[in-house]
Every structure is written in C-alpha cells, then in structure tokens.
Amino acid sequence: MATTKWVIDPMHSEVQFKVKHLVISTVSGFFKSFEGSLETENEDFTDAKIQFSLDIDSIDTNQSQRDGHLKSGEFFDAENFPKVIFNSTSFKGKGDDEYELNGHLEIKGTIKPVTLAVEYGGTTNDFYGNTKAGFEISGKINRKDFGLTWDGITEAGSVVLGEEIKILINIQLAKQG
C-alpha cells in the first residue's frame, strides 16, 4: 500500500503546556511556532511515523519577563537548544478513536522515551476540497528528566514551580498529494 503524508496545519493547531505555580495554581503557556508530519500506510493511522518540532523562541505564557526566563540557560537554553523534537517509535490503536503514541522526546539535548494519549477527532474535507484529520494529544513529563532543573523556593519555603508538565496538543493535519 502507498504511503500517505500529512502535515500540520498551523492555523488550526495549538501546543499548550501547564505547570503548577506555588503548588496552589496552574500557569499555562503555548508554543506559537511548530511543525510536524505524519506518514502512514493505513487508513486508520496505526503504525504511523510521526515527527514534530517546536521553536523554543515562540514560547508564550502571556508574561514577557517569564518567557525570557524560560528561554534562558536556566530553563530551555534557546540559544544552544532552539527546538524541542519528537520522533515516534509506535502509534497503536486502543479502540474508540483512541491511540497510544510512543516516541523519543528531545529537550535541551536530553532524549527520553515518552508515552502520550491520542484521541482521533475524525477526517473531513474543508471548503477547498483538502482532506483534513484532527487529533488531540495529551500527556505528562517531568521537566527535571530533561535538564529543566531550575528551582525556586519562597521565603516561606514553598516550591515555586512544579516538576510535572502537562502537555495538550490539538492538531489538524492536511493530507498531501
């Protein structure tokens, strides 16, 4: 069977993350610039090969001083490691439009295996006759596993930033050719 390639439509996709701040609330952020593709030989997308990257300089937490700190050497070190990269190792159906996505995630030069949950939203044609597919991807990683080890403690002894990062990616893919 022929391979079908799909690419992310950035106008209809988003990459969001959430982290606990002071243990009592959650701060959200987005990456505004990213790209990715999916190649499959199956109509149901199983065993698809998925590649994805995002630009650290595009981080946006709605607070420029915090964004600058996140881009600095204390966090992502965007100057030396400008991208986060993901390459899939498996994409397996779990039934009811749910998949398990396994792959290698590279952040700040550290590569670790990750498992993400994927919900398939469906496939349809847009106004221009282009075939589109939608997916919601979610998961959690520990930031310290990837060298994002900065810690702050308040005067009262509270942790400033949680270790667990929640990831939520909504993507729309456009079928190529």
N, C-alpha and C positions, 0 to 999 in steps of 0.2 A: 504494500500500500504506500502511496505517496506521502511525503512529509508535508504537513501544513504548518506555516509560520504565522504567528500572531504577534503584534507589537502593542505596547501600552499606548493608549490614547491619553496623553497627559491632561487634556482639557476636561476629561471626565473621570479622573482618578485622583486619589489622595493618599499620602503616607502620614500617619499620625502616631505619636507616642505619648505615653502618660507615665508620670513618676510621682511618688509620694514626696511631699514637701513638709518638713517638720512633723512627719508621721500623721498629721491630722487632716491634710487636704491633698488634692491631686493637682499637679500642673501638667497641662497639655502643650504639645508642640507639634509642628509639621515640618516636613521637608518639602520645599516648593519645586525642586528640580530633581528629576529621576528618570530612568529609562529602563526598559526591560522587554524581554521577549519570551515566547513560549513556542516550542516546536513539538508537534505531536503527529503520530501516525494513526491515532484512534479517535473516533467520533466523540467518545466520552472523556477525552483528555487524559485517561490513565497513561502512566509512563511518560508523560510529557517531560521535556527538558526545559527547565526554566532558568533564565538568567535575569538578574536585576541589580541595578546600582543606583545609589543616590548621592547627591553632592552635599557634602558637609556644609559648604558655604551657604547653602539655601535654607539652613535651619531657621525656624521662626517660632518663637514662643510668645510673641506679642510683647516682648520686652527687650530692646536692643542691647542693653548692658548685659543681660543674662545670655543672649545669643552670642555676644562677643566672648564671654567666659566659656561657653560651650565649645566654641571654635578654637579656643586657645590650647596650649600644650597641657593644661591641667585636665582637659577632657579629651575631645576628639583630635586635637592637634591637626587642624585642617591644612596647615601649610605643608606638613610632611605626609599626611594621610587624607587626601582630599575626597575620597569616596568610601562608602560602605558598599560591600559587594556580596551578593548571594548567588550561589550556584546550586541547583537542585541535585540530589542523588536519587530521589524517588518521589513519585506522585501517585498515590494509590487511592482508589475509591473506597469509601466506607459505607456507601448506600445513602439514599435520600439526599442526593446532591451534596454530600459531604466527602471531603478528601483529607488525607494526611500528607503534608508536604515536608519532606526531609531534605536537608542540604547543609552546605557549609557557608557560614556567615563570617565575613572578614570585617573587623572593625579595628582601626588603629594598628594594623599589621598582625593582629591575632586572629587566627581562623579556628572556629569551633563548630561542631555539629549542632544543629537546631532542628526542632520539630514544630511545625506550625499547623494550625487547623484552617481548613479552607471550605468555604461554602460557595457553591456554584449558583449564581443568580439566574443563569439562562443565556440563551443565544437568540439574537433577533437581527433584523436588518434596519438600518437607520433610513432617514429621509432620502439619502443619496444612493441607496442600494448596497451600502457597505455592510458586511456581516460583522456584528459585534458580540462579544461574550463578556459577562460580568462575574467577578469573583470578590469575595470578602475574605481576607486573610488575617488571622489573629494568633497571638502567642505572647510568650513572656521570655525574657532573658535576664540574666544577672549582669549588670553593667560591669562589675568588677572582673568577671570572667574574660572581658575583652579589654582590660587595661584602663578602664574608666574608673579610676580608684580614688579620685578626689573626695574628700570627706570634710564636712564642716560640723562643728558642734556649737550650739548656742551657749550663752553664759549659764543658762540653767541646766545644761547638759543634754539637751535634746539633739537628736540627729537631724541635720538639715535636709539631707537628700536620701531617699530610699535606694536600695540596691536593685530592686526588681523594676524592670522597664516593661510596660505593656505596649504591645505593638498592634496597630489596627491599620490595615491597608485595604482600601477599596479601589479596585482597578477595573477599567473597561479595556478590553483588548480588541484590536481591529485585525480582521483576517487579511492576510497579504496574498495577492495574486489570485 
